[in-house]
């Protein structure tokens, strides 16, 4: 909560009958949540304060009690406050089947019902949800206070800067202005000042220009910015600078202009003096200008070059920021898919024999797996995918893929391959390069709806000039050339951004080129797009030449999956996300293992320090306070022989992370989990 530390948060309990109060308090204290028991409802109301995160009340305690003090307190809460109440009902006494419980929702407002008997995990989960909701309320209150303070500061700034504030209602032409604004037009603070008065105060020679600027703002939405002369009631000439923005309603219709004005009389006088001085100097400057013209054309070339470099830097910074955001989204999405896939797999086992349920679950699994494929493309763009980099013969790779490419693009498209002889191997991940080539070929096909030819070229290039995007060295360039509709310069600039697509809605994710771009950067190469409208597109994937030779494929490859190790194991499962922890624990338990859950590295180490022994540690990588890698190192210090499995929503862990543990990318299936366990145990 805002201004309240976690340990100071309090949960109030009112359960006068039986052992409910003691049990609830003990569960909360075990979960690290301070709790206090109120013997009466009046005592509970008296204890309600800013440090109270939620209240736990048994339903029967409210049946015959006088609820008026509690209702009065609820109604007197600030607008941002909505204290969560957790009502413990009897079995079958939820609001769906119990009208009395439903009425409590109307009285108390923010209510969660838990039917007894309840599982401790359920109780703690509901209370933590209530705490999070209460924290958001206090954060909202803090933001409201910040907005009020910001408004006061704005008013102070306007007054200090002698800026006049004004607002024009476009429908009624009602002008609202501050005293400073009226003073800029020669009016006293108490004078009447309408929109008509404002128009009358503008110098006749400037009025048409002002009205044209207003029309332009209303039609295009650009900011209103103008300077003009004003005529005060005493006939004196002054100057004003006006700036405003257009506000629209939800339907997109212009509603009002809101802006500021400032007196620029002194500036206008200075400009007039400067103009006269300029006229005197103009003749002298003209001759000197002719002498410097040639040199000036050269200060311009340099500026142009610098501007291009700055634009490239801005673009690189933008793509880096988008990549970081995309990687974070993919990480969180992988965690969500982990819970979905795990629970669906277990549910499928429980409905074996029910054909309809199995079909529905299979459909959900396919959708979740498509989501997992989507996150892999996002990770590719963010350069956080797991690459198996080694020497790759691109010529052989393209030759072996030609039939697949031809089938993928259809019979109306011809695929041609041209490779220069004696190409050296490149340093790449063969599977990811195949996927990238397939993406480029499909994009080329979609650009030629009436048919055509896709030409794939392989050439060795020596890059001798260092640049921000590519280091000097030897590269093999994989080019995919089409004869399609092409793209203009603006479209090419955006083409590698995630989710940008020129295809019709539903015919592309907009992640194909962004995935190829991310792969190229991750391989220390680059993706170059050359295109012109009506002349087709050339996509070039630059990949560094490898310093190693291509190894022959091993014939005695291991099978795709191994069975889990025989016999149940005692496994310590660590994940700060309770939903994922429960899903993973259920999968492990279904495999016959004993699972102990911990929700932080600190909690896991406490279990080990307390004498608990385990056959395996499974930990998430990204956790607050202590990462999975830090936990693995600390666990190895305590138990050097303990097998460790590190799971992560990022398929690729940060560089420089040196730790010898097994790894498993989220989301993973129960079969994948069993296979990994069979390998490391």
C-alpha positions, -999 to +999 in steps of 0.1 A: +000+000+000+010+036-005+031+048+025+024+015+044+050-013+044+041-049+037+047-060+073+025-033+087-006-044+067-033-059+089-061-083+083-091-081+107-110-113+117-145-115+132-156-151+138-171-153+173-183-189+170-161-221+170-125-222+160-127-202+127-110-171+142-080-190+155-076-210+123-079-180+100-054-160+122-029-189+122-031-194+084-025-157+079+004-155+103+020-186+086+017-167+053+035-137+068+003-115+071-004-098+104-039-105+117-060-093+145-092-109+159-121-086+168-145-101+194-175-080+183-186-063+151-184-030+169-148-038+178-140-046+142-155-013+130-134+005+156-102-011+143-108-002+106-081+021+095-056+028+067-034-002+078-063-027+073-060-045+040-091-067+044-117-081+068-126-118+073-161-123+088-181-155+092-216-153+076-234-163+108-218-135+127-238-110+105-272-127+107-284-111+139-259-083+143-266-045+140-249-037+107-256+000+108-222+010+122-204-011+096-226+001+067-221+037+079-183+032+078-185+016+043-205+045+030-182+071+045-151+057+027-133+080+004-142+077-033-110+057-040-115+033-011-134+000-014-123-023+015-123-060+006-145-083+028-140-121+028-171-139+040-168-175+053-200-193+045-212-228+053-209-256+027-233-249-001-239-214+012-224-194-016-242-165-031-254-186-060-276-207-038-279-185-007-300-153-011-288-141+023-252-143+011-261-125-021-277-097+000-244-093+018-228-084-015-252-055-018-245-043+017-207-047+019-198-040-017-164-056-023-170-092-011-154-125-018-171-157-005-152-189+007-173-219+014-162-240+044-145-263+048-118-245+027-083-254+017-056-232+033-041-224-001-075-211-013-079-190+018-044-175+015-048-169-023-081-150-017-065-129+011-035-121-011-058-110-039-076-088-015-043-073-004-033-066-040-067-049-046-063-028-015-028-018-026-041-006-059-067+015-042-040+033-022-020+037-053-050+053-070-054+077-041-017+087-044-022+094-081-052+115-074-032+136-049-004+139-075-029+151-101-043+177-077-007+188-068+001+189-105-028+212-112-018+235-084+018+236-098+005+243-133-015+272-121+015+286-102+037+281-133+012+299-155+011+329-131+048+330-127+054+329-164+026+355-170+008+330-192-029+336-197-051+304-198-082+302-220-107+277-233-131+280-262-163+258-265-166+252-302-203+245-301-214+276-281-184+298-289-182+306-251-148+318-242-134+312-207-103+332-198-081+339-169-074+374-156-039+373-170-053+364-205-078+393-204-049+416-194-030+406-225-059+420-246-060+452-225-089+442-203-092+444-165-097+412-145-134+420-139-142+430-175-165+410-197-144+393-225-163+372-250-151+355-282-165+384-302-145+408-280-114+387-288-120+389-325-126+427-323-093+431-304-072+415-332-055+439-356-076+441-388-046+431-409-041+399-389-077+388-384-080+367-416-047+349-408-060+341-373-093+327-385-075+306-412-053+291-385-083+282-364-100+265-394-068+246-401-066+233-365-103+222-366-099+204-400-065+187-394-061+186-357-027+202-357-018+224-327-030+260-329+000+284-328+000+320-340+013+355-332-007+386-341-011+422-332-038+433-308-056+467-305-064+477-269-094+497-260-071+528-257-060+523-293-025+512-286-009+484-306+004+453-287+014+418-295+002+383-284+013+348-290-014+321-288-009+283-285-037+257-281-046+221-286-078+207-300-099+183-278-123+158-292-152+138-278-153+100-278-169+101-313-138+120-326-157+153-330-139+186-321-152+199-288-130+227-276-097+246-279-076+248-248-045+270-247-024+298-233-015+333-244+015+356-236+022+392-242+050+396-268+048+434-273+084+439-263+094+411-286+076+426-315+093+460-309+127+442-308+119+423-340+110+456-357+142+471-346+161+441-358+143+442-391+155+477-397+190+468-387+189+438-411+179+461-440+210+482-433+232+452-432+216+433-461+237+449-488+269+442-470+259+406-463+249+399-499+285+402-511+299+382-483+272+356-489+282+351-525+317+345-514+307+319-488+281+302-510+304+274-522+317+267-487+282+269-474+271+241-497+299+220-483+287+230-438+252+217-455+266+183-468+281+178-433+248+186-416+229+163-439+253+134-431+250+141-394+212+141-396+213+108-414+235+093-387+212+107-360+182+092-377+199+058-379+207+061-342+172+070-333+159+041-353+183+017-337+173+029-302+136+026-311+141-010-323+161-018-292+133-004-269+107-024-289+128-055-286+131-052-248+093-046-245+086-075-269+109-098-250+092-089-217+057-095-232+069-129-246+083-139-212+050-131-194+030-148-221+051-179-218+044-180-181+006-178-188+008-205-214+027-227-190-003-227-166-027-232-195-009-261-212-001-279-179-036-278-166-051-288-200-027-318-203-037-330-168-074-324-175-072-344-207-061-375-187-091-371-163-117-370-191-103-400-210-132-417-227-153-386-231-149-379-268-165-344-267-145-332-238-113-346-253-120-328-285-126-295-268-094-299-247-074-308-278-087-276-295-077-256-265-042-273-265-037-265-302-046-228-296-022-226-266+005-243-287+000-217-314+004-190-288+037-207-278+048-206-314+039-169-315+061-162-284+090-179-301+087-154-329+085-126-304+117-139-287+134-142-320+127-105-327+138-096-292+170-117-297+162-139-267+157-172-284+178-202-277+202-208-306+222-239-313+250-221-332+275-241-352+290-243-387+263-246-414+267-253-451+241-228-465+244-242-500+234-277-489+207-262-466+191-243-495+194-272-519+177-296-494+149-271-488+141-263-524+113-290-526+098-278-494+099-242-506+083-251-539+055-269-521+050-239-497+048-212-524+025-232-548+026-242-585+021-206-597+055-196-583+088-208-597+118-211-573+153-206-587+185-211-567+219-196-577+249-202-554+285-192-561+310-220-558+330-229-528+310-211-502+325-214-467+303-226-438+286-199-417+281-196-379+244-201-375+215-223-362+204-244-391+168-248-379+163-211-374+179-203-407+155-227-424+126-211-407+139-176-417+142-187-453+107-202-453+093-169-439+111-148-466+098-172-493+062-170-481+064-132-479+078-132-515+049-155-526+023-132-510+038-102-529+031-120-562-006-130-562-006-135-600+025-157-599+061-151-607+096-163-598+114-163-564+152-163-569+174-174-540+210-164-543+241-172-521+272-151-523+303-145-502+309-108-493+339-092-476+327-063-455+357-040-450+341-008-437+329-009-401+294+003-393+270+004-364+251-026-378+279-048-391+315-056-381+342-060-407+347-096-419+336-124-442+299-130-447+276-153-468+246-133-480+214-153-485+192-132-509+155-138-516+143-118-546+108-115-558+090-097-587+061-085-566+044-053-558+073-039-537+072-014-509+077+024-506+105+038-484+082+044-454+069+008-455+104-006-457+113+014-427+085-002-406+087-037-422+108-053-394+087-039-366+067-065-348+030-069-358+034-046-387+020-062-419+008-051-453-013-082-456-051-083-451-064-088-416-061-125-406-035-133-432-004-126-413+009-120-378+034-093-388+062-113-371+079-129-400+104-102-409+108-091-373+118-127-365+143-128-393+157-094-382+161-106-346+178-138-358+203-118-379+212-096-350+216-125-327+240-142-352+260-109-354+248-103-389+220-082-404+188-082-425+187-057-454+156-049-474+157-033-508+124-025-524+106-001-547+069+000-556+061-021-587+097-034-589+097-062-562+117-067-531+151-082-522+157-095-487+193-101-478+203-121-447+239-115-438+255-143-418+292-144-405+315-170-420+323-197-394+358-205-382+350-242-379+342-269-404+308-285-408+307-317-388+292-349-401+258-358-387+260-384-360+241-416-368+235-427-332+214-398-322+195-400-289+157-406-290+135-376-289+123-384-254+133-406-224+110-420-198+111-405-163+135-420-139+122-450-121+107-445-086+092-414-070+116-385-063+114-357-037+114-325-057+117-289-045+098-267-069+104-229-068+084-203-087+072-169-075+040-173-096+016-194-075-005-203-105+025-217-124+038-234-093+005-253-088+003-263-124+039-277-124+034-293-091+003-311-104+022-324-134+051-337-112+026-353-088+009-369-117+042-384-127+044-400-092+068-376-075+066-359-041+066-321-046+075-294-020+066-259-032+085-226-024+076-192-038+110-175-035+147-184-035+149-173+002+121-197+011+137-225-008+171-220+010+153-219+043+139-253+036+173-267+028+189-250+058+162-265+080+174-301+072+151-309+043+167-330+016+156-333-020+164-354-051+160-325-075+156-287-075+134-271-102+134-233-102+121-205-123+148-181-135+131-147-133+121-141-097+122-110-075+148-108-048+168-138-059+170-151-095+169-188-103+206-187-112+215-172-079+194-198-061+211-226-080+245-213-070+235-210-034+219-245-034+250-260-049+270-246-020+247-265+003+243-297-017+270-300-044+255-331-060+219-318-061+205-320-097+191-286-108+166-278-136+163-241-145+130-231-162+125-197-179+100-179-200+130-165-219+143-193-242+177-177-240+192-166-206+213-135-203+248-136-217+276-142-192+255-165-171+279-194-163+261-221-145+261-259-151+224-268-148+198-284-170+174-260-187+138-261-198+120-234-217+085-223-207+059-233-217+067-270-214+045-300-216+043-329-192+060-351-217+089-326-221+092-324-183+092-362-180+119-364-207+142-339-190+137-356-156+146-389-172+178-374-185+191-355-154+179-380-127 
